[in-house]
Structures are given as C-alpha cells and as structure tokens.
Amino acid sequence: MAKILVTSALPYINGIKHLGNLIGSMLPADVYSRFMRQNGHDVLYICATDEHGTPAELAAKKKNQEVNEFCKEQHEIQADIYRRFAMSFDYFGRSSSKQNLELTQHIAKKLEENGYIEEKTIKQVYSIDDERFLPDRYIVGTCPHCGYEAARGDQCEHCTKLLDPTDLIEPRSAISGSTKLEVRESKHLFLSLPKLEGKISDWIDEQEEWPILVTSIAKKWLKEGLRERCITRDLSWGVPVDREGFEGKVFYVWFDAPIEYMAATKEWADKDPENRNWKDWWYNADDVHYVQFMAKDNIPFHTIIFPSSIIGTEEPWKQVDYIKGFNWLTFYGGKFSTSSNRGIFTNQALEEFPADYWRYWLMANAPESSDSSFTFDSFTGVVNKDLNDTLGNFINRVLKMTKSKFGSEIPAGGEIGEAEKELATILDTRIADYKKYMESMQYRKATAELRAIWTEGNNYLAHAAPWVVIKEDKDKAACILRTAINVIRLYAILSWAVIPETCKKIMEGLNLDTEQPDWINKPAIEELQILPAGHAFAVPEQLFNKITPEQTEELTERYCGEI
C-alpha cells in the first residue's frame, strides 16, 4: 500500500467554473484518487477555493458584499456543485484560512532568512480613474511577443509568456477600460528566482517520467532565463505581509495559492488532530507519492515558482513527484464565455443531465495530447452509444431477461463452457490494459478500453444468445445469464472511478454493498463466478436516457450564443 497525495489546481472563487475547468484538473484527479483507493492505496485528495486577489474584491463590490462574506458564499456554492459531481475530495478548503496565512508568512520568512527575498522600489501602474494601483492581471494590452491584443499584465494567455504590466503595448485598465494610467513608485518584495535557477533546473531534469506537455513548458521557461518575481501587491484582500513598512500590502495570490495545498491539508488535520498529522504528508514525507493535476496555464507556477518557494526554505517539504498537465477543452473550437452566453458551466450541466453523463464524456475526450472541443452533437453521440446502448442496454436486457425467465435470483444450472472461457481470456487482457492506462494517467486510452470491455459483454451475449438457447437447454441459458450478471458486477467495479453514481445503482440492483468496491484480484474466469446461483437481484431503474435530436438542437441553440 502506497501513500498517495493528490492535489488539483484550485478553482478561483470568482464565479462558477465551466466544464473546461473540471476536466483540466478536478475530475481527472478524482478519477485517479478513486482508482487508487480501489487498489488499496492510502489516498489523500486535497483541493480548495483560491480566494485572494482583485477579482474577488471586485466581484464582492459588484454584489454589495464584504469580500470575506462573498468568498464564504461562493465557496459553499462551488463545494455543493462538486459534491453533486461526485468529487471525492478528502478535504475542500479555502485559501483565506488562518492555516494558509500562517504557512505563507512562514515560507516567506524562511525565504528571506536564506537570502531569496529582495526588497525593491518599483514603478507600478496606477489608474487615475479607478483611484487605485492596478494588479498585473487588471492591466490589459497587446503582448509584445505574439501580438495578442488581450494579454494581461501578468501573463499572455495566448503564448503563455510571463509579463510585467509595463511590457504591454497600449495598456488600459481592465476594470474601467481607462487609458489614464500613470506610473508611481511602490515598495515590494521579490522572489530571487535567478539564485534558485540551478536547483530548479536540476530538479526538473530528474523528472524523466513527466508528460512532454509539462516538461516542455518548464524547460522553455528555464531556457529563456528566470527573472526575479514580485510576490507582493498593493491590495487589502489577501495574506498580509508581516514586515515593517509593508502595512496595507498582501502576498501575491500566485504566491499563497499553491501553499494552500499544504494549508488545506493542515485544515483537514486540524478537524481531527488526534488521528491526523498533516506533516506526515508534507514534511520529511519520503514515503508519499505526490501527484498534481492542472491545465497548461498553471504549469509554469507549479514547475518553477512554487517549487522555488519550497526549495528556497531549505526545509524538507514534499515536492511533487508527477504533474499531469492538460491542454484546453474548447467550446465548438472557441473559448467558454459567460459574458457572451457561450459554453456550459458546471451548475448548468447538472441541471440538464446527471453528473455521470458529463464525467464520462469529459474523460473520454480529455485534452491530453492536444486541445479537445465540446459540441452537443459529440456529447449526444457518446452518451447514446456508449452509456445507453453499450452499457445500460446490456445491464437492462440481462437482468430483465433473467427475472422474466428465472425470477429475481441468479439461476442455477449449466457449467462454464468454451464461450465463457474465451470471454474470460479477452477480459483478462483488456482489464490489464485498462489498469495500465489508469495507473499511467492516460485517460482517453483508459476510457476507450473501458468502452471496449463493455462491448465484450455485448459480444458475448449476442454470440451466446440465451433467448434462443433457453428454448432447448434451460440449464445452459441459466449459465449464460449467470455469467452475464457477473459481467455486470465487473462493470460496476471497473467503471467506479469514472461513473460512480451509476455504479452505485448497479451494485444496489445486484444486492451488493454500494460503498467503494475493491479492485478485482482474481482471474476473470473466477470473477465470472463470484455471484452464485440463488443470489438475489433487482432490475434497477433505467440507468441512462437517450438524448433526442430535438434535445440536442435545443441545447445547441440555448448555450452556443454567437459562435
């Protein structure tokens, strides 16, 4: 049994997240966590809302709320949505917690003690119309590197290069659109990344198993040379800088947000201090395997800035062992946009269909090696073909036929024959491949293999044809259906990480414990005989409903806006 620490990129507090945010971090982390728990590992899956920074302040102001009140409310809204999506967080914390404040200040102090923090007076953009200093991301303009016209002052979303606001061409306030900007002086703290560049470079070179997407972004940064990075801001909402002369300043949200992984673990441990020790997972934790999940825009901060902050403390904090990075999920090839009414967001998705419909489509189309595009035609096709026709129809046919011909108990009679042995041989190979892909976090391949496993059950049923056999050999038909019911049990175990709510219904119908099932540990030929004759079952309600062409057309009209 291994100790596995899992974190997914923190969803920002300002607004409900869209499907791209879900597949870019939280959902694959959940699938991985569920799968590893099934295989007997000690998994701790930690996430939290990222609550500091200007966007939270402005959103609260817009709603006439205090920012802390706004964040509390939005945290509860997001937590409820993730519960309904069956996210199996061990703890879902908040970056505005006192634990994060304490840890962020501690890490900053250690960095300063070790010579990795420098104080500088810098020139900073001040908006005359807004009467405030503008944080980097609230200054927009044209990227000097790629010409993207809506680049932010901290990073260009198009080419991913880090920027300073003064780098932008024709800058303007993202709050008011005002171009009445002037440069004023302000004292700030900088993380001395150049002093840590050698250590970071060596550490990244050691990560031979990381995906190409992750290492290529990290090495691109290193090749360009690291620059000192400002880690404080002229704001009131955030972790206060506990340093004389820095009153009224806070740490930059991108400095404290990753530290919340550690702080949220401490929040979790503080709920039950007699039985939990957060440092077992983070401090001198050589026995822990740490996996992070994130979209590609977060990779620079998790491969360069956060590791630098940790290394610079010269304390034995746990560093990530593997980063699973994702490309973008687009909406009909373009960006999700709330303002343009384009895209479907997580709360809306749950209003339309059960969570497992979305979980399955997203995992089957995970943007791993390249971007993926969501369309309602694709969604409808996958749900109808894979979930309804291949999985749901098999379960419904087998259980209904068995009940009709033999009653509500698994029938006795007949013996395993060549068809069942052939099925078992195929399943052994496919299950081994599926497990391999899940362990290596190759989710599109894993989901394709899961679909193929579902298809094998249908192939067996079509070939064995119990509806024909029963006319001449009732015992043989009983054996076929008994085997098929055991295949259903296998489906519930194998599919648990991806579509957990459906699998609970399947387990309930099979009169089995609906808690997390352990991974199968026997050859398929034995697994196909686990549920014996006489075991009671019930036909569950229809697991999936087909999406009609009319529904697809209506959904497309309603959510696409101006494509």
C-alpha positions in Angstrom: 0.0 0.0 0.0 1.4 3.4 -1.0 0.6 6.8 0.5 -0.6 9.0 -2.4 -1.1 12.7 -2.1 -3.3 14.2 -4.8 -4.0 17.9 -5.4 -5.9 19.6 -8.3 -5.4 23.2 -9.3 -7.5 25.4 -7.1 -10.7 26.7 -8.7 -10.9 30.5 -8.4 -13.6 31.9 -6.1 -14.9 34.4 -8.6 -17.8 32.6 -10.3 -18.9 29.0 -11.1 -16.5 27.1 -13.2 -17.1 25.7 -16.7 -16.6 22.2 -18.0 -13.0 23.0 -19.1 -12.0 23.8 -15.5 -13.5 20.5 -14.4 -11.6 18.3 -16.9 -8.5 20.4 -16.6 -7.8 19.4 -13.0 -10.5 18.3 -10.6 -12.2 15.5 -12.5 -9.1 13.5 -13.6 -7.7 14.0 -10.1 -10.9 12.5 -8.7 -10.8 9.5 -11.1 -7.2 8.9 -10.2 -8.0 9.1 -6.5 -10.9 6.7 -6.7 -9.0 4.2 -8.8 -6.0 4.2 -6.4 -8.3 3.8 -3.4 -9.9 0.8 -5.1 -6.4 -0.7 -5.4 -5.8 -0.4 -1.7 -3.7 2.7 -1.5 -3.9 5.4 1.2 -5.0 8.4 -0.8 -5.4 11.9 0.4 -7.1 14.1 -2.2 -6.9 17.8 -1.3 -8.4 20.9 -3.1 -9.7 24.3 -2.1 -11.1 27.5 -3.5 -8.5 30.2 -4.4 -9.9 33.3 -2.7 -7.4 36.1 -2.8 -6.7 38.8 -5.3 -8.5 41.7 -7.1 -11.2 39.6 -8.9 -12.7 38.6 -5.6 -12.6 42.2 -4.4 -14.3 43.5 -7.5 -16.9 40.7 -7.6 -17.8 41.3 -4.0 -18.1 45.0 -4.6 -20.4 44.4 -7.5 -22.7 42.4 -5.2 -22.5 44.9 -2.4 -20.9 42.3 -0.1 -17.9 42.3 2.1 -15.2 40.3 0.3 -15.0 37.7 3.1 -18.7 37.2 3.0 -18.7 36.9 -0.8 -15.9 34.3 -0.6 -17.7 32.2 2.0 -20.9 32.2 0.0 -19.1 31.3 -3.3 -17.1 28.6 -1.6 -20.3 26.9 -0.4 -21.8 27.2 -3.9 -18.8 25.6 -5.5 -18.5 22.9 -2.9 -22.1 21.9 -3.5 -21.6 21.7 -7.2 -18.5 19.4 -6.8 -20.4 17.2 -4.3 -23.1 16.8 -7.0 -20.4 15.9 -9.5 -19.3 13.2 -7.0 -15.8 14.7 -6.4 -14.2 12.6 -3.7 -12.1 15.3 -2.0 -10.9 14.3 1.4 -10.9 18.0 2.1 -12.0 21.0 0.2 -10.6 24.0 1.9 -10.2 27.8 1.5 -7.1 29.8 0.7 -8.4 32.5 3.1 -7.9 30.2 6.0 -5.7 31.1 9.0 -3.6 28.0 8.2 -2.7 29.4 4.8 -2.0 32.8 6.3 0.4 31.2 8.8 2.2 28.9 6.3 2.5 31.6 3.7 4.1 34.0 6.2 6.3 31.2 7.5 7.6 30.3 4.0 8.2 34.0 3.1 10.3 34.4 6.3 12.4 31.4 5.6 13.0 32.6 2.0 14.1 35.9 3.4 16.4 34.3 6.0 18.0 32.3 3.3 18.6 35.3 1.0 16.0 34.6 -1.6 13.8 37.6 -0.9 14.8 41.1 -2.0 13.0 44.4 -1.3 12.8 46.8 -4.2 11.1 50.1 -5.0 9.3 49.6 -8.3 7.3 51.7 -10.7 3.8 50.5 -10.8 0.7 51.3 -12.8 -1.9 53.5 -11.1 -5.3 54.1 -12.6 -6.4 57.7 -12.1 -10.0 57.0 -13.0 -10.1 53.9 -10.7 -8.1 55.6 -8.0 -6.0 52.6 -7.3 -2.9 50.7 -8.2 -3.8 48.1 -10.8 -2.7 44.5 -10.2 -1.0 43.0 -13.1 -3.9 41.0 -14.4 -6.1 44.1 -14.4 -4.0 45.8 -16.9 -4.6 44.5 -20.4 -3.0 45.4 -23.7 -1.1 43.9 -26.7 1.5 41.2 -26.0 5.0 42.3 -27.2 5.9 38.8 -28.0 3.0 37.4 -30.0 0.7 40.4 -30.7 -2.3 39.0 -28.8 -4.4 42.1 -28.1 -6.0 40.9 -24.8 -2.9 39.9 -22.9 -2.9 40.5 -19.2 -0.2 42.3 -17.3 1.0 39.1 -15.6 0.9 36.6 -18.4 -0.2 36.3 -22.0 -2.9 33.5 -22.2 -2.1 33.1 -25.9 1.7 32.4 -25.8 1.9 31.7 -22.0 4.9 34.1 -21.6 5.2 35.9 -18.2 4.8 39.6 -18.5 5.2 42.8 -16.5 2.4 45.4 -17.0 5.0 47.8 -18.4 5.7 45.3 -21.2 2.3 45.7 -22.7 1.7 47.8 -25.8 -1.2 50.3 -25.4 -2.2 49.2 -21.9 -5.6 50.0 -20.3 -7.5 49.3 -17.2 -9.4 46.0 -17.3 -11.7 47.4 -14.6 -12.9 50.6 -16.4 -11.2 50.5 -19.7 -9.5 53.8 -18.9 -6.2 54.5 -20.6 -5.5 57.3 -18.0 -2.7 55.3 -16.4 0.4 56.6 -14.7 3.4 55.0 -13.2 4.0 55.5 -9.5 6.6 54.1 -7.1 5.8 51.4 -4.5 7.9 49.1 -2.3 7.6 45.4 -3.0 9.2 42.0 -2.2 10.7 39.8 -4.9 11.5 36.1 -5.1 15.0 35.8 -6.4 14.4 33.1 -9.0 17.8 33.5 -10.6 19.5 32.4 -7.4 17.4 29.3 -7.4 17.6 28.6 -11.1 20.3 25.9 -10.9 18.4 24.0 -8.2 15.2 24.2 -10.1 16.9 23.1 -13.3 18.5 20.1 -11.7 15.2 19.1 -10.1 13.3 19.3 -13.4 16.0 17.3 -15.2 15.3 14.5 -12.7 11.7 14.2 -13.7 12.1 11.8 -16.5 8.5 10.4 -16.3 6.7 13.7 -16.5 4.5 14.3 -19.6 6.0 16.1 -22.5 3.5 19.0 -22.1 4.7 19.7 -18.6 8.5 19.4 -19.1 8.4 21.3 -22.4 6.7 24.3 -20.7 9.1 24.2 -17.7 12.2 23.9 -19.8 11.0 26.7 -22.1 11.0 29.0 -19.1 14.4 27.9 -18.0 15.8 28.3 -21.4 14.6 31.9 -21.5 16.2 32.5 -18.1 14.4 33.1 -14.8 13.8 36.6 -13.6 13.1 38.0 -10.1 9.4 37.7 -9.5 7.3 40.2 -7.4 5.4 38.4 -4.7 3.5 41.3 -3.1 0.7 43.5 -4.1 -0.9 46.8 -3.1 -4.2 45.3 -2.0 -6.2 44.8 1.2 -7.6 41.3 0.5 -5.0 38.6 0.9 -2.3 37.2 3.2 -0.9 40.3 4.9 2.9 40.9 4.5 4.1 40.8 8.1 7.1 43.1 7.6 7.7 46.6 8.8 6.9 49.2 6.2 4.7 46.9 4.2 1.4 47.6 6.1 -1.5 47.6 3.7 0.2 45.1 1.3 -0.5 41.4 0.8 1.3 38.5 -0.8 0.5 37.9 -4.5 -2.3 35.4 -4.9 0.0 33.2 -7.0 2.5 33.0 -4.1 0.0 31.9 -1.5 -2.4 29.8 -3.6 -0.1 26.8 -4.1 0.8 26.9 -0.4 -2.9 26.3 0.2 -2.3 22.7 -0.8 -0.3 22.3 2.3 -2.6 24.6 4.4 -5.7 22.7 3.3 -4.1 19.5 4.5 -3.5 21.2 7.8 -7.1 22.4 7.8 -8.1 18.7 7.3 -5.8 17.5 10.1 -7.0 20.2 12.5 -10.5 18.8 12.2 -9.3 15.6 13.9 -5.9 16.3 15.4 -5.8 13.0 17.4 -5.9 10.9 14.3 -4.4 13.1 11.6 -1.0 14.7 11.2 -0.6 17.0 8.1 3.1 16.9 8.3 3.0 13.1 7.6 2.1 14.2 4.1 4.2 17.3 3.6 7.3 17.3 5.9 10.0 14.6 5.7 7.4 12.7 3.7 9.7 10.4 1.7 7.1 7.7 1.8 4.5 9.9 0.0 3.9 9.9 -3.8 2.6 13.3 -4.7 0.6 13.9 -7.9 -0.7 17.3 -9.1 -3.4 17.8 -11.8 -3.7 21.1 -13.7 -4.3 22.8 -17.1 -1.3 24.0 -19.1 -1.6 27.7 -18.0 -0.9 26.6 -14.4 2.2 24.6 -15.3 4.8 27.4 -15.0 3.7 28.3 -11.5 3.8 24.6 -10.4 7.1 23.7 -12.1 9.0 26.9 -11.4 7.6 29.4 -8.9 6.0 27.1 -6.2 8.9 24.6 -6.2 11.4 27.5 -6.0 9.5 28.8 -2.9 9.7 25.4 -1.3 13.3 24.7 -2.2 14.3 28.2 -1.0 13.1 27.5 2.5 15.8 24.8 2.8 13.3 22.8 4.8 12.3 19.2 3.9 8.9 20.0 2.3 7.4 17.4 0.0 7.9 18.2 -3.7 5.6 16.9 -6.4 6.6 13.6 -8.0 4.3 13.7 -11.0 2.4 16.5 -12.7 -0.5 15.6 -15.0 -1.0 18.6 -17.3 -3.9 19.1 -19.7 -4.5 21.2 -22.8 -7.7 23.2 -23.2 -11.2 22.0 -23.6 -12.8 24.4 -26.0 -16.5 25.0 -26.8 -17.1 24.5 -30.5 -13.4 25.3 -31.0 -13.6 28.6 -29.1 -13.4 29.8 -25.6 -16.0 29.4 -23.0 -17.5 32.8 -22.2 -20.0 33.8 -19.6 -20.5 37.3 -21.0 -21.3 36.0 -24.5 -23.5 33.2 -23.2 -21.2 30.7 -24.8 -20.5 27.4 -23.2 -22.0 25.3 -20.5 -20.9 25.7 -16.9 -20.9 23.1 -14.1 -24.2 24.2 -12.5 -26.0 24.3 -15.8 -24.6 20.9 -16.8 -26.1 19.3 -13.7 -29.5 20.9 -14.5 -29.5 19.2 -17.9 -28.2 15.7 -17.2 -26.8 13.6 -14.3 -23.2 14.0 -13.4 -22.1 10.7 -14.8 -23.1 11.7 -18.4 -20.6 14.6 -18.1 -17.9 12.7 -16.2 -17.8 10.0 -18.9 -17.8 12.4 -21.9 -15.1 14.5 -20.4 -12.8 11.6 -19.5 -13.4 10.1 -23.0 -12.4 13.4 -24.5 -9.8 14.6 -22.1 -7.5 17.2 -23.7 -4.3 15.4 -23.1 -2.0 15.5 -26.2 -3.9 18.3 -27.8 -7.0 20.6 -27.2 -10.4 18.9 -27.3 -13.6 20.6 -28.4 -17.0 20.2 -26.8 -20.1 20.0 -29.0 -23.6 18.9 -28.1 -23.6 16.6 -31.1 -20.5 14.8 -29.8 -21.9 14.7 -26.3 -25.2 13.2 -27.5 -23.4 10.6 -29.6 -21.2 9.4 -26.8 -24.0 9.3 -24.2 -26.4 7.5 -26.5 -23.9 5.0 -28.0 -21.6 4.2 -25.1 -23.6 4.8 -21.9 -27.1 4.0 -23.1 -26.7 1.4 -25.9 -23.5 -0.4 -24.8 -23.5 -0.3 -21.0 -27.1 0.5 -20.0 -28.8 -1.7 -22.5 -26.7 -4.7 -21.6 -27.5 -4.4 -18.0 -31.2 -3.9 -18.6 -31.5 -6.8 -21.1 -29.6 -9.3 -18.9 -31.5 -8.5 -15.7 -34.9 -8.2 -17.2 -34.5 -11.5 -19.2 -33.2 -13.3 -16.1 -36.1 -12.1 -14.0 -38.6 -13.0 -16.7 -37.3 -16.5 -17.2 -36.0 -17.5 -13.8 -37.2 -15.0 -11.2 -35.3 -12.5 -9.0 -32.4 -14.8 -8.0 -29.4 -15.7 -10.1 -30.3 -19.0 -11.8 -28.6 -22.4 -11.1 -27.7 -24.8 -13.9 -25.2 -25.4 -16.6 -21.4 -25.2 -16.5 -18.8 -22.8 -17.8 -18.0 -23.6 -21.4 -15.7 -22.5 -24.1 -17.6 -19.3 -24.8 -17.2 -18.2 -21.1 -13.5 -19.2 -21.1 -12.9 -17.2 -24.3 -14.7 -14.2 -22.7 -12.6 -14.5 -19.6 -9.4 -14.6 -21.7 -10.4 -11.4 -23.5 -11.4 -9.7 -20.3 -8.1 -10.6 -18.6 -6.2 -8.8 -21.4 -8.5 -5.8 -21.6 -8.7 -5.3 -17.8 -4.8 -5.4 -17.6 -4.6 -2.8 -20.3 -7.3 -0.7 -18.6 -5.5 -0.8 -15.3 -2.2 0.1 -17.0 -3.7 3.2 -18.6 -5.4 4.3 -15.4 -2.1 3.9 -13.4 -0.2 5.9 -16.0 -3.0 8.5 -16.2 -3.6 8.1 -19.9 -7.3 8.8 -19.6 -8.5 8.8 -23.2 -6.9 5.4 -23.7 -8.3 4.2 -20.4 -11.8 5.3 -21.2 -11.6 3.7 -24.7 -10.5 0.4 -23.0 -13.4 0.6 -20.6 -15.8 1.1 -23.5 -14.2 -1.9 -25.2 -14.8 -4.0 -22.0 -18.4 -3.1 -22.1 -18.6 -4.1 -25.7 -17.1 -7.5 -24.9 -20.1 -8.3 -22.7 -22.5 -7.4 -25.6 -20.5 -9.5 -28.0 -20.7 -12.5 -25.6 -24.4 -12.1 -25.1 -25.1 -11.8 -28.9 -23.0 -14.9 -29.6 -24.4 -16.9 -26.7 -28.0 -15.9 -27.5 -29.7 -17.1 -24.3 -33.1 -16.1 -25.7 -32.6 -18.8 -28.3 -30.8 -21.4 -26.1 -33.5 -21.3 -23.5 -36.0 -22.9 -25.9 -33.9 -26.1 -25.9 -31.5 -26.0 -23.0 -32.7 -24.1 -19.9 -29.6 -25.0 -17.9 -27.2 -23.6 -20.5 -29.3 -20.4 -20.7 -29.1 -20.2 -16.9 -25.3 -20.4 -17.1 -25.1 -17.7 -19.8 -27.3 -15.3 -17.8 -25.4 -16.1 -14.6 -22.2 -15.3 -16.4 -23.7 -12.1 -17.8 -24.8 -10.9 -14.3 -21.2 -11.5 -13.1 -20.1 -9.4 -16.0 -22.4 -6.6 -14.8 -20.7 -6.8 -11.4 -17.3 -6.5 -13.1 -18.6 -3.4 -15.0 -19.6 -1.8 -11.7 -16.1 -2.3 -10.2 -14.2 -1.3 -13.3 -16.3 1.8 -14.0 -16.4 3.0 -10.4 -13.8 5.7 -10.8 -15.4 7.2 -13.9 -19.2 7.0 -13.3 -19.6 6.3 -9.6 -23.2 7.2 -9.1 -24.3 4.8 -11.9 -22.1 2.1 -10.4 -23.8 2.6 -7.0 -27.2 1.9 -8.7 -25.8 -1.2 -10.4 -24.3 -2.5 -7.1 -27.6 -1.8 -5.4 -29.5 -3.7 -8.1 -27.1 -6.7 -7.6 -27.8 -6.6 -3.9 -24.1 -5.7 -3.1 -22.5 -3.1 -0.8 -22.7 0.3 -2.5 -19.6 1.5 -0.8 -16.4 1.7 -2.9 -15.6 -1.8 -4.2 -12.1 -3.2 -4.1 -10.4 -3.7 -7.4 -10.7 -7.2 -8.8 -7.8 -9.5 -7.7 -8.7 -12.8 -9.4 -8.5 -14.1 -13.0 -11.6 -13.2 -14.9 -12.8 -16.8 -15.1 -13.1 -16.8 -11.3 -14.6 -13.3 -11.2 -17.3 -14.5 -13.6 -18.5 -17.0 -10.9 -18.3 -14.7 -7.8 -22.1 -14.2 -7.6 -23.6 -17.6 -7.1 -26.9 -19.2 -8.0 -29.5 -18.1 -5.6 -28.1 -14.6 -5.1 -31.0 -12.1 -5.2 -31.0 -9.1 -7.5 -33.4 -6.4 -8.7 -33.7 -4.7 -12.1 -32.6 -1.1 -11.5 -34.4 1.8 -13.0 -33.2 2.7 -16.4 -29.6 3.9 -15.9 -29.4 6.3 -18.9 -31.9 8.0 -21.2 -31.2 8.7 -24.8 -30.8 12.3 -25.8 -33.1 13.1 -28.7 -32.1 15.1 -31.8 -34.6 17.7 -30.7 -32.9 18.0 -27.3 -29.6 18.3 -29.0 -30.8 21.1 -31.2 -32.4 22.9 -28.4 -29.3 22.7 -26.2 -27.1 23.9 -29.0 -29.3 26.9 -29.6 -29.5 27.8 -25.9 -25.8 27.5 -25.0 -23.9 28.4 -28.1 -24.6 32.2 -28.2 -22.6 33.7 -31.0 -20.2 31.0 -32.2 
